[in-house]
Amino acid sequence: MDEKKVQAIMNLIIYGGDGKSSSVEAIQAAKEGNFELADEKIKAAEESLLQAHHTQTEMLTQEANGDSVEVSLLMVHGQDHLMTGMMFKDLAKEIVDVYRTIRKEQ
């Protein structure tokens, strides 16, 4: 696997992981009642995951153009990070909203 493909996979891992971490931090902030910080962390998660998604789209376009991407354990790991980060961000948004609703009702 060439250096460019490895770097693309690493971007999936890094940005996917950053997205998940920011999502966890958003939940923690909401739990403490800091909704401004929670919203900032959700935005940071969205930005990181968008970067990972752009990388994934580039790889899919490359493959659609006939330059297949080698499926390796590293690639599977990168895809796992991206999908887990995306799912966690969606869940974090819901949890932050639940905490926000609870705080309003108190």
C-alpha positions as CSV (number, residue, x, y, z in Angstrom):
1,M,0.0,0.0,0.0
2,D,1.5,3.3,-1.0
3,E,2.1,6.3,1.4
4,K,-0.9,8.3,0.1
5,K,-3.4,5.5,0.8
6,V,-2.0,4.9,4.3
7,Q,-2.3,8.6,5.0
8,A,-5.9,8.6,3.8
9,I,-6.7,5.6,6.1
10,M,-4.9,7.4,9.0
11,N,-7.2,10.4,8.4
12,L,-10.2,8.2,8.8
13,I,-8.8,6.9,12.1
14,I,-7.7,10.3,13.4
15,Y,-10.7,12.4,12.4
16,G,-13.2,9.6,13.3
17,G,-11.6,9.2,16.7
18,D,-11.6,13.0,17.2
19,G,-15.3,13.1,16.4
20,K,-16.1,10.4,18.9
21,S,-14.0,12.1,21.6
22,S,-15.6,15.4,21.1
23,S,-19.0,13.7,21.3
24,V,-18.1,12.2,24.6
25,E,-17.0,15.6,25.9
26,A,-20.3,17.1,24.7
27,I,-22.2,14.6,26.8
28,Q,-20.0,15.3,29.8
29,A,-20.5,19.0,29.4
30,A,-24.3,18.6,29.1
31,K,-24.4,16.4,32.2
32,E,-22.7,19.3,34.1
33,G,-25.2,21.7,32.7
34,N,-22.7,23.5,30.4
35,F,-24.7,23.5,27.2
36,E,-22.6,26.1,25.5
37,L,-19.6,23.9,25.8
38,A,-21.7,20.8,24.8
39,D,-22.8,22.6,21.6
40,E,-19.2,23.6,20.8
41,K,-18.1,20.0,21.3
42,I,-20.9,18.7,19.0
43,K,-19.8,21.2,16.4
44,A,-16.2,20.1,16.8
45,A,-17.3,16.5,16.3
46,E,-19.2,17.4,13.2
47,E,-16.2,19.2,11.7
48,S,-13.9,16.2,12.4
49,L,-16.3,13.7,11.0
50,L,-16.8,15.9,7.9
51,Q,-13.0,15.7,7.3
52,A,-13.1,11.9,7.7
53,H,-16.1,11.7,5.4
54,H,-14.3,13.8,2.7
55,T,-11.4,11.4,2.9
56,Q,-13.8,8.4,2.6
57,T,-15.5,10.0,-0.4
58,E,-12.1,10.6,-2.1
59,M,-11.3,6.9,-1.6
60,L,-14.7,5.8,-3.0
61,T,-14.3,8.1,-6.0
62,Q,-10.8,6.7,-6.6
63,E,-12.2,3.1,-6.5
64,A,-15.1,4.1,-8.8
65,N,-12.6,5.4,-11.3
66,G,-10.9,2.0,-11.4
67,D,-8.1,2.5,-8.9
68,S,-9.1,-0.1,-6.3
69,V,-8.3,0.5,-2.7
70,E,-6.7,-2.5,-0.9
71,V,-8.9,-3.8,1.9
72,S,-6.7,-4.4,4.9
73,L,-7.1,-4.6,8.6
74,L,-5.9,-0.9,8.7
75,M,-8.7,0.1,6.3
76,V,-11.3,-1.8,8.3
77,H,-10.1,-0.1,11.4
78,G,-10.3,3.3,9.7
79,Q,-13.9,2.6,8.5
80,D,-14.8,1.4,12.0
81,H,-13.5,4.6,13.6
82,L,-15.5,6.7,11.1
83,M,-18.8,4.9,11.5
84,T,-18.5,4.7,15.3
85,G,-17.7,8.4,15.4
86,M,-20.7,9.2,13.3
87,M,-23.0,7.0,15.4
88,F,-21.7,8.4,18.6
89,K,-22.2,12.0,17.4
90,D,-25.8,11.3,16.6
91,L,-26.4,9.7,20.0
92,A,-24.5,12.5,21.8
93,K,-26.8,15.1,20.1
94,E,-29.8,13.2,21.5
95,I,-28.3,12.9,25.0
96,V,-27.4,16.6,25.1
97,D,-31.0,17.4,24.2
98,V,-32.3,15.1,26.9
99,Y,-30.1,16.9,29.5
100,R,-31.2,20.2,28.2
101,T,-34.9,19.3,28.6
102,I,-34.3,17.9,32.1
103,R,-32.6,21.2,33.1
104,K,-35.5,23.3,31.7
105,E,-38.0,21.3,33.7
106,Q,-36.2,21.7,37.0
